[in-house]
Amino acid sequence: MSILLATSSDLLRGALASAMAAAHPDIPVVEAASLEEATAILDSGMAVSLAIVDHALIGWSGLLGLDSLQASAPGLRVAVLSGPARRLHALAAYSRGAVGFLPKDAGIKALLGAVEVMLAGGTYVPALVVEQPRKAALPRTDISYGEPPRPRLASLTRRETDVLTELTRGHANKDIAQSLGMKPITVASHLKRVFKKLGAHNRTHAATIALQAGL
């Protein structure tokens, strides 16, 4: 049993690897600096019980890298390390099968606690998700996306894509309007068309579809 730690940051990788090795001296920590390296490790047949992967990993390409890792090792338990903690990013990660979403600013002690939960077979859910309505944190099987999201994103106009991108960052309509130089009512109109084209039920659903497609 080993842990795969994949992040392009030498400093972060070294700190986490040292902390995990001290907490679990009996569990080897294998390091990777890119998605290519992580995939090669999995393809080698090494027994990995948990992969902790930085959302900013070289070659990760949004959350599509999660699919790549799981294709290399079916059944692999993957946790995503994130920079600024965004609830929509967390929901998108869980909908793709992640067993944890770990904000980097949580601190080493909190991250080690999350690793304990996941090594024991559990799913780690941070406060930014837990504190929201329970219905928001649904597992993969509770969200139906219909046709693959990427073709549907291609149907959006440039301006609709701009608005959707701002939405995935957790911005309210007034903030989107200010950022893109338009009126809030115009933002609402764009979002209405976006929801229809994506087949999204609400803002969270639309953002999750976009994040899954790597927007």
N, C-alpha and C positions, 0 to 999 in steps of 0.2 A: 504494500500500500504506500502510495506517495502522493504528494501535493504538487501540482504544476502551477507555478507562479509566473504569469506572463505580463510584463509591462516594459515599455520602452525606456522608462526612467531608471537609470542605474542606481540613483540614490534611493528611490522608493523601493525598488526590487531588493536592494541590499538590506534596507531597514526591515522590511517585512520578512524576508527570508531568515534573517538573524533572530527576529522575535519569534517566528514560528518554530525554528529549530530549538530555541531555548525552551519554549513551552511544550514542544513534542519532540524530544531528542530521538525517539524511536521511529519517527516518520520522516523519510527523506523529502527534501524540498528541491524540486527540479525547476531551474529557471529558464525563461525564454524571453528574448527581447523583441520578438516580432511574431505575427500570426504564422508566418512560414516556419519559424523555429518551433513554435508550439505544435503545429500540425505534424512536423517531422518527428517530434518526440512521441506523439500519439501513434503515428504510423509505424514506429519502431516496435510497437507491441508492449511498451512499458506499461505496467499496471498503475494507473492513476486513479485515485479514489475521488479527488476533487481538483478542479481547475479554477484558479482565481485569475481572471483576465481583466486587464485595464481597458476601459472603453476607448482610451486614446492609443491603444496598441497599434504599432505600425502594421498596416495591412488589414486592420479590423473592419473598416468600411461600415460605420454605423453599428447596428446590431446584427448585420448579415454574417459577421465573423462567427457568431454563436452557432449559426447553422452549419458553418464549415467545420467547426470543432466537433459538433455532435455527429456530423457525417463521418468524420475520421474515427470516432469512437462512440458508436451508438450506446446510449445509456449513460454517457459521461455526465457527471454532476458539475455544472458550471456556475460560478458566481461572478458577477460583474462589478469591477471597481469603477467608481464614477468620480469625476471632479466635482463641479457644482451639483449638489443633490437636487434632482428634479423628479417630482412624483411621476410625471408622464413617462420619463425615461425608465423609471423603476417598473411601472406597469407594462411597458413594452417588453422589458427584459423578462419579466415573469411570464408574459403571454408566449414567449418563445421557449420557455422551459427552464429558465434560470432558477437556481435554488437559493439565490441570494443576491442582494443589491447592496454594495458596500460603499458609502460615501467616504472619500479619502480623508475628509476633514473630521471624521468621527474619532480619530486617535487610535494609536496602536492597541490600547487595552480593549476598546470596543470592537476593533477588527478581530482581535484574537478571540473574543467572546463569540463573535459571529462564526468564526471558523470552528469553534467547539460545537456549536449548534449543527453546522452542516456536516461535520465529520461523524456526528452521532446519527446522521440520516435525516435531520430536519431541514426545514426551509427557513432561512433568516429573512425577516421582513423588518426594515428600519421604521423608525417612528414616523417619517414623512408619509408612509403608506398606512401604517396602523391607525394614525390619528384621523384619517379620512374615513368617510362612510364605508362600512365593511364591504358593501357591494362593489366598490371600486377596485378592490384587490382580488380579482377573480383569476382562477387558474386558466391555463391555456384552453381547456375544453369548454369554458363558459363564454368564450368570445368567438363569434363566428364572423369570418371576414369574407366568405363567399369566394369570388374569383381572386387570383393573386393580386396584391395591391399595386405592383409597379405599373401594369398596363393602365390602371385607373388613374394613377398619378399623371400619366402621360396625357390624359384628356384635359388636364387643368391648363388654364391660360397662365402666362407669366405672372400676372398680378395675383391670381388666385394662389399660385404656388408661393409667392412672397408672403401672402397673408397666412397660409398654412404653415410656413416655416416659422413665422412669428408665434403662431399658436403653439407649436411644439416646444417653444421656449417658455411656455407658461404665462404668456402675456395676455392681459385683458384687452377687450376691443379698443378702449381709449388709448392704451399704450401702443397697440398695433397701429392705430390711426396716426398717432404722433410719430412713430418710427418711420412709417411709409408715406407720410405727408398726405393723408386723406381724411375724410370725415368718418366718425364712428359709424354712421348709418351706412356708409359705403362699405366699410369693413363687414358689417352685418350682412349686407347683400352678397358680398363675395363669399362669406362663410356659408350662407344658405346654399349657394350653387356648389360649393366644395362638398358639403355634406351630401347633396344629391348625387354628385358624380362619383363620390367614393362609397356611397351606400352607408354612410356613417350615421349612427343614432344620435350622437352628441359630440361635444368638443373633445372629450377624452378619447372617444372611439376614433374620431378623425385623426387626432394627433398620434394615436397608437398605430394606426394604419400607415401614416407617414413615416414614423420612426422605424417600423418594421421594414419598410422599403428603402431605408437608408437615407431619407431626406435630411 
